[in-house]
Amino acid sequence: MVPEKLEDWNYALIEQLCQAGHGESDRHDFKLSLQDPNGTTKLCCAFANTWGGFIIYGVKDQNRTGFSIEGLEANKEFAGELRSKIRAEPQIEVVDPKIIQIPNSAKVLYVFQISRSTRRPHLPLEADQRMFWKRVNSACERMSLEEVRNQMLAYEEKIEKLTLLVIDLQHKVQTLIDESKVKDGSYLNVSYDCATINQIIVEAYSLIKDEPQLIAALYGLKKVFEEADLDKQSLLQLMSLSYTSDTKLNASNSYKNRVLTRLQDTKAKVKIVTDILETKFKIKSPFYIEEEIASR
């Protein structure tokens, strides 16, 4: 009965849940108004650490008589007030709510979605509240040590893979720079294999799926490196055959010109990737590109 998507919530559904006495579940919770920061943070951490869920504001718990829709005065600052009460680390992101108008009333209901976090586990910032919470049925329960450890290991493993991705991309940029500097008629016996990129996009997808610019840049780089690899294989094949030295010289110089053209586009896309990963996940590569060092 609880929707999977924020847009699927509506007044009739909330009314139906109230009439059935289903004010709380493992994926939703009714609240009349905003709680104190500790209560709000605990609830949001529990949802984010488990399967995600929805908080619906404007519904009153009548204790033994069930739940009733009371509504709240429309307030354009309501979402900001909720976000200010969520004091957790890592920070929990909250998208704008769905605002549902109550029929024949000026009041509204606010439905917020707390998604299952790719950065879990989250815990409250306050020193006396620092426990890891999960959502079980209609309650928030403390996570076991093993549950916390497993979530931390899964997250750290994905971060390590993204760090490896950054190193791999910057290594490929350095290889292009090295190829652009070879003497006329020369070439490097290198390749631009995309196995690492392909593998990490799949294995770390849950962390990057909400970053369309990052994903677009990665797929753009895949295409660049696939074309670069084919180009290099064609050059190597030509060099292995019995062509004249002039033909081979022209081929290697033409290849070098294509490398120079490819380099600028590659550097721009890699910068998009590294900037986003550093901003969102604090990932910095220990790999330094020669050209950048020389310009300092």
C-alpha positions in Angstrom: 0.0 0.0 0.0 3.0 2.4 0.6 4.1 3.8 -2.7 7.6 3.3 -4.1 7.8 6.8 -5.6 7.2 10.3 -4.1 4.9 11.3 -7.0 2.5 8.4 -6.3 1.4 9.8 -2.9 -2.0 11.5 -2.9 -4.7 12.6 -0.4 -6.9 9.5 -1.0 -4.0 7.2 -0.2 -3.1 9.0 3.0 -6.8 9.0 4.0 -7.0 5.2 3.3 -3.9 4.6 5.5 -5.4 6.7 8.3 -8.7 4.8 8.2 -6.8 1.5 8.3 -4.7 2.6 11.3 -1.5 2.3 9.3 0.3 5.4 10.6 3.7 3.7 10.6 5.5 1.0 8.7 9.0 0.1 7.7 8.7 2.7 4.8 6.5 5.5 6.1 5.8 7.5 9.2 3.0 10.1 10.0 3.8 13.2 11.9 1.6 16.1 12.9 4.5 18.6 12.8 8.2 18.9 12.8 10.0 17.1 15.7 13.0 18.3 17.7 16.4 17.8 15.9 17.1 14.5 17.8 13.9 12.8 16.8 14.0 14.1 13.2 17.7 13.0 12.8 17.0 9.5 14.3 14.1 8.9 12.0 15.9 10.1 8.9 19.0 8.0 9.7 16.9 4.9 10.2 15.2 5.3 6.8 18.5 6.2 5.1 20.3 3.2 6.6 17.6 0.7 5.7 15.3 0.8 2.6 14.4 4.4 2.6 11.0 5.8 3.4 8.5 8.7 3.5 7.6 11.1 6.3 4.2 12.7 6.0 3.6 15.9 8.0 0.1 17.0 8.9 -1.4 13.8 10.3 -2.2 13.5 13.9 -1.8 10.3 16.0 -5.1 9.9 18.0 -3.6 7.1 20.0 -6.3 4.4 20.4 -8.6 6.0 17.9 -6.1 5.9 15.0 -4.9 8.8 12.8 -6.6 11.9 11.5 -5.6 14.3 8.8 -5.2 17.7 10.3 -3.0 19.5 7.8 -0.6 22.3 8.2 -0.5 25.9 7.1 1.3 26.3 3.8 4.9 27.4 4.5 7.4 27.8 1.8 10.2 27.5 4.4 9.0 24.1 5.7 11.5 22.1 3.7 14.4 24.2 4.8 13.2 23.9 8.4 13.2 20.1 8.2 16.7 20.0 6.6 18.0 22.3 9.4 16.9 19.7 12.0 18.7 16.8 10.3 22.1 16.7 12.0 23.8 13.6 10.8 27.0 12.4 9.3 27.4 11.8 6.5 24.9 14.5 5.6 21.5 13.1 4.5 20.1 14.7 1.3 16.4 15.5 1.2 14.7 16.4 -2.0 11.8 18.9 -2.1 8.6 17.5 -0.8 5.3 16.7 -2.5 2.7 19.2 -1.2 -0.8 17.8 -1.2 -3.8 20.1 -0.8 -6.5 19.0 1.6 -9.9 19.1 -0.1 -12.1 22.0 1.0 -9.3 23.4 3.2 -6.4 25.9 2.9 -4.2 23.5 4.7 -1.7 21.0 3.1 0.2 17.8 3.8 3.9 17.6 3.2 5.4 14.3 2.0 9.2 13.9 2.2 11.2 11.1 0.7 14.2 9.9 2.6 16.0 7.6 0.1 18.1 4.6 1.0 21.5 6.2 1.1 24.5 5.1 -0.9 26.6 6.7 1.9 25.2 4.6 4.7 25.5 4.1 7.6 24.5 7.6 8.9 24.5 8.5 12.6 23.4 11.6 14.6 26.1 14.3 15.2 25.1 15.1 18.8 27.5 13.4 21.2 24.8 11.8 23.4 22.8 10.6 20.3 25.6 8.8 18.4 24.0 5.5 17.7 23.3 3.8 14.3 19.6 3.3 13.6 17.7 1.1 11.2 14.0 1.0 10.4 12.2 -2.3 11.5 8.4 -2.5 10.9 7.1 0.7 12.5 10.0 1.5 14.8 13.6 2.7 14.8 16.0 0.2 16.3 19.7 0.2 16.9 21.9 -1.5 14.3 24.1 -4.4 15.4 27.9 -4.0 15.3 28.0 -6.4 12.3 25.4 -4.5 10.4 27.3 -1.2 10.9 30.6 -2.9 9.9 29.1 -4.4 6.7 27.7 -1.1 5.6 30.9 0.7 6.2 33.0 -1.9 4.4 30.6 -1.8 1.4 30.8 2.0 1.2 34.6 2.1 1.6 35.1 -0.6 -1.1 33.1 1.6 -3.6 35.2 4.7 -2.6 38.4 2.7 -3.2 37.1 1.6 -6.7 36.3 5.3 -7.6 39.8 6.3 -6.4 41.2 3.6 -8.7 39.0 5.0 -11.5 40.5 8.5 -11.0 44.0 7.1 -11.1 43.3 5.1 -14.3 41.8 8.1 -16.1 44.7 10.4 -15.1 47.2 7.7 -16.2 45.5 7.6 -19.6 45.7 11.4 -19.9 49.4 11.2 -19.1 49.8 8.5 -21.8 48.2 10.8 -24.3 50.5 13.6 -23.3 53.5 11.3 -23.6 52.3 10.2 -27.1 51.9 13.8 -28.2 55.6 14.5 -27.4 57.3 11.7 -29.3 59.7 12.6 -32.1 58.4 12.6 -35.7 58.2 9.1 -37.0 58.1 7.6 -33.5 55.3 6.1 -31.4 54.7 4.4 -28.1 53.6 0.8 -27.8 50.6 1.6 -25.4 46.9 0.8 -25.3 43.8 2.5 -24.0 41.9 -0.5 -22.5 38.6 0.4 -21.0 38.2 -2.7 -18.7 38.7 -0.7 -15.5 36.2 2.0 -16.5 33.6 -0.6 -17.5 34.0 -2.6 -14.3 33.9 0.4 -11.9 30.9 2.0 -13.5 29.0 -1.2 -12.8 30.4 -1.9 -9.3 30.1 1.7 -8.0 27.0 2.7 -9.9 24.9 3.0 -6.7 27.2 5.9 -5.6 27.2 7.8 -8.9 23.7 7.1 -10.3 22.4 10.5 -9.2 25.2 12.4 -11.0 24.1 12.6 -14.7 27.0 14.9 -15.6 29.5 12.4 -14.2 28.0 9.4 -16.0 27.8 11.3 -19.3 31.5 12.2 -18.9 32.5 8.6 -18.2 30.6 7.3 -21.2 32.1 10.0 -23.3 35.6 9.0 -22.1 34.8 5.3 -22.8 34.1 6.3 -26.4 37.3 8.4 -26.7 39.5 5.6 -25.3 37.9 2.9 -27.5 38.5 5.0 -30.5 42.1 5.7 -29.4 42.7 2.0 -28.9 41.5 1.2 -32.3 43.5 4.0 -33.8 46.7 2.7 -32.1 46.1 -0.9 -33.2 45.7 0.3 -36.8 49.0 2.2 -36.5 50.8 -0.8 -35.0 49.5 -3.1 -37.7 50.7 -0.7 -40.4 54.1 -0.4 -38.9 54.5 -4.2 -38.9 53.9 -4.4 -42.6 56.3 -3.8 -45.5 55.5 -0.2 -46.3 58.0 2.5 -47.2 59.7 4.6 -44.5 57.9 7.7 -45.9 54.5 6.0 -45.6 55.3 4.9 -42.0 56.5 8.4 -41.1 53.4 10.0 -42.5 51.2 7.5 -40.7 52.9 8.1 -37.3 52.8 11.9 -37.7 49.1 11.7 -38.7 48.4 9.5 -35.6 50.3 12.1 -33.4 48.0 14.9 -34.7 45.0 12.8 -33.8 46.4 12.3 -30.3 46.7 16.1 -29.9 43.1 16.6 -31.0 41.9 13.9 -28.7 43.9 15.1 -25.7 42.1 18.4 -25.1 38.6 16.7 -25.1 39.9 14.0 -22.9 41.4 16.4 -20.3 38.1 18.3 -20.2 36.0 15.2 -19.5 38.5 13.8 -17.0 38.4 17.2 -15.1 34.6 16.9 -14.9 34.9 13.4 -13.4 37.6 14.3 -10.9 36.0 17.6 -9.8 32.6 15.8 -9.1 34.3 12.9 -7.2 36.4 15.3 -5.1 33.4 17.5 -4.3 31.0 14.7 -3.4 33.3 12.0 -2.0 36.6 13.9 -1.2 38.4 11.6 -3.6 41.9 12.8 -4.6 44.3 10.9 -6.8 47.9 10.5 -5.8 48.7 10.5 -9.5 50.1 13.7 -10.9 50.0 14.6 -14.5 53.4 15.8 -15.9 52.0 18.7 -17.9 50.2 20.1 -14.8 53.4 19.9 -12.7 55.4 21.7 -15.4 52.9 24.6 -15.5 53.2 25.4 -11.8 
